[in-house]
């Protein structure tokens, strides 16, 4: 089976989106995760449940400033290009 490029968009519930994304990674797909809303952070400023993505080696990106350790896309066009290159887009 050919590896699929799946783009995960965390639009409403980032914690649930991270759980779903980690589950899909077990299937052997290439996943990229995008924070489109601010995620919950612990007292030290670390994103809650981010380790699920890190353990599965899933790249996390965002359009939002101030998320430490997350690659920042510079424009909406960057996101549009990523969506057009993906085999599947999942919005949670």
GICOR-V849892 format. One record per pair of residues at least 24 apart in sequence whose ideal C-beta (glycine too) atoms are under 10 Angstrom apart, sorted by the first residue. I is the first residue (numbers start at 1). J is the second residue. D is the distance in Angstrom with one decimal. If there is no record, write none. Layout:
I & J & D
I & J & D
//
This chain:
1 & 27 & 9.1
1 & 28 & 7.9
1 & 29 & 9.6
2 & 29 & 9.8
2 & 87 & 8.8
3 & 27 & 9.5
3 & 28 & 6.3
3 & 29 & 6.0
3 & 30 & 5.6
3 & 87 & 8.9
4 & 28 & 8.8
4 & 29 & 4.7
4 & 30 & 7.1
4 & 31 & 9.1
4 & 86 & 8.5
4 & 87 & 4.4
4 & 88 & 6.1
5 & 29 & 7.4
5 & 30 & 5.0
5 & 31 & 8.1
5 & 32 & 7.6
5 & 82 & 9.2
5 & 85 & 6.7
5 & 86 & 5.0
5 & 87 & 4.8
5 & 88 & 7.6
5 & 89 & 9.7
6 & 30 & 7.0
6 & 31 & 5.0
6 & 32 & 7.6
6 & 33 & 9.5
6 & 58 & 9.8
6 & 86 & 6.5
6 & 87 & 6.6
6 & 88 & 4.8
6 & 89 & 7.7
6 & 90 & 6.5
7 & 31 & 7.8
7 & 32 & 5.5
7 & 33 & 8.3
7 & 34 & 6.9
7 & 61 & 9.7
7 & 79 & 9.0
7 & 82 & 5.9
7 & 83 & 6.1
7 & 84 & 9.8
7 & 85 & 8.2
7 & 86 & 3.9
7 & 87 & 8.6
7 & 88 & 7.2
7 & 89 & 4.8
7 & 90 & 7.2
7 & 91 & 9.1
8 & 32 & 7.0
8 & 33 & 4.7
8 & 34 & 6.7
8 & 35 & 9.8
8 & 53 & 9.4
8 & 58 & 8.2
8 & 60 & 9.3
8 & 86 & 9.5
8 & 88 & 9.4
8 & 89 & 8.1
8 & 90 & 5.2
8 & 91 & 8.2
8 & 92 & 7.1
9 & 33 & 8.4
9 & 34 & 5.2
9 & 35 & 8.8
9 & 36 & 5.7
9 & 37 & 9.7
9 & 79 & 8.6
9 & 82 & 9.7
9 & 83 & 8.4
9 & 89 & 6.6
9 & 90 & 6.9
9 & 91 & 4.4
9 & 92 & 7.1
10 & 34 & 6.5
10 & 35 & 5.2
10 & 36 & 5.9
10 & 37 & 6.5
10 & 38 & 9.8
10 & 39 & 7.1
10 & 60 & 9.1
10 & 62 & 8.9
10 & 90 & 9.8
10 & 91 & 8.5
10 & 92 & 6.2
11 & 35 & 9.4
11 & 36 & 4.9
11 & 37 & 6.2
11 & 91 & 5.3
11 & 92 & 6.7
12 & 36 & 8.8
12 & 37 & 6.7
12 & 91 & 8.4
12 & 92 & 6.6
13 & 37 & 8.5
13 & 39 & 9.5
13 & 40 & 9.8
13 & 92 & 6.0
14 & 38 & 7.9
14 & 39 & 3.9
14 & 40 & 7.0
14 & 47 & 7.8
14 & 48 & 8.5
14 & 49 & 8.0
14 & 50 & 9.4
14 & 60 & 9.9
14 & 62 & 9.9
14 & 92 & 8.4
15 & 39 & 7.2
15 & 40 & 6.3
15 & 47 & 9.3
15 & 48 & 6.4
15 & 49 & 5.3
15 & 50 & 9.9
15 & 52 & 9.3
15 & 92 & 9.8
16 & 49 & 9.3
16 & 92 & 5.8
17 & 49 & 9.6
17 & 53 & 9.8
17 & 90 & 8.2
17 & 91 & 8.6
17 & 92 & 4.0
18 & 47 & 8.6
18 & 48 & 8.8
18 & 49 & 4.9
18 & 50 & 7.2
18 & 51 & 9.2
18 & 52 & 5.1
18 & 53 & 5.9
18 & 56 & 9.7
18 & 58 & 8.6
18 & 60 & 8.6
18 & 92 & 9.2
19 & 49 & 7.2
19 & 52 & 6.7
19 & 92 & 9.2
20 & 90 & 7.2
20 & 92 & 6.0
21 & 52 & 7.6
21 & 53 & 6.5
21 & 56 & 7.7
21 & 58 & 6.0
21 & 60 & 9.1
21 & 90 & 8.1
21 & 92 & 8.5
22 & 49 & 8.7
22 & 51 & 9.5
22 & 52 & 4.2
22 & 53 & 6.6
22 & 54 & 9.8
22 & 55 & 7.6
22 & 56 & 5.2
22 & 58 & 7.2
23 & 52 & 9.2
23 & 56 & 9.2
24 & 56 & 9.0
24 & 58 & 9.0
24 & 88 & 9.5
24 & 90 & 8.0
25 & 52 & 9.0
25 & 53 & 8.5
25 & 55 & 9.0
25 & 56 & 4.0
25 & 57 & 7.8
25 & 58 & 5.8
26 & 56 & 7.8
29 & 58 & 10.0
29 & 87 & 8.4
29 & 88 & 8.4
30 & 58 & 9.0
30 & 59 & 9.1
30 & 86 & 9.3
30 & 87 & 8.9
31 & 56 & 7.8
31 & 57 & 9.2
31 & 58 & 4.9
31 & 59 & 7.8
31 & 60 & 9.8
31 & 86 & 9.7
31 & 88 & 9.8
31 & 90 & 9.2
32 & 58 & 7.2
32 & 59 & 5.1
32 & 60 & 8.0
32 & 61 & 6.6
32 & 71 & 9.7
32 & 82 & 6.8
32 & 85 & 9.6
32 & 86 & 7.8
33 & 58 & 5.5
33 & 59 & 6.9
33 & 60 & 4.7
33 & 61 & 7.1
33 & 62 & 9.1
33 & 70 & 9.1
33 & 90 & 9.9
34 & 59 & 9.6
34 & 60 & 7.7
34 & 61 & 5.2
34 & 62 & 6.4
34 & 63 & 7.6
34 & 64 & 9.8
34 & 70 & 9.5
34 & 71 & 9.8
34 & 73 & 7.8
34 & 78 & 10.0
34 & 79 & 6.8
34 & 82 & 7.5
34 & 83 & 9.3
34 & 89 & 9.7
34 & 91 & 9.6
35 & 60 & 6.8
35 & 61 & 7.4
35 & 62 & 4.0
35 & 63 & 7.9
35 & 64 & 6.1
35 & 67 & 6.3
35 & 70 & 6.5
35 & 72 & 9.9
36 & 61 & 10.0
36 & 62 & 7.5
36 & 63 & 6.6
36 & 64 & 7.7
36 & 79 & 8.3
36 & 91 & 8.6
37 & 62 & 9.5
37 & 63 & 10.0
37 & 64 & 7.8
38 & 62 & 9.0
38 & 64 & 6.1
38 & 66 & 8.4
38 & 67 & 7.8
39 & 64 & 8.9
39 & 67 & 7.3
39 & 70 & 9.0
41 & 66 & 9.8
41 & 67 & 8.6
41 & 68 & 9.1
44 & 68 & 9.8
45 & 69 & 10.0
//
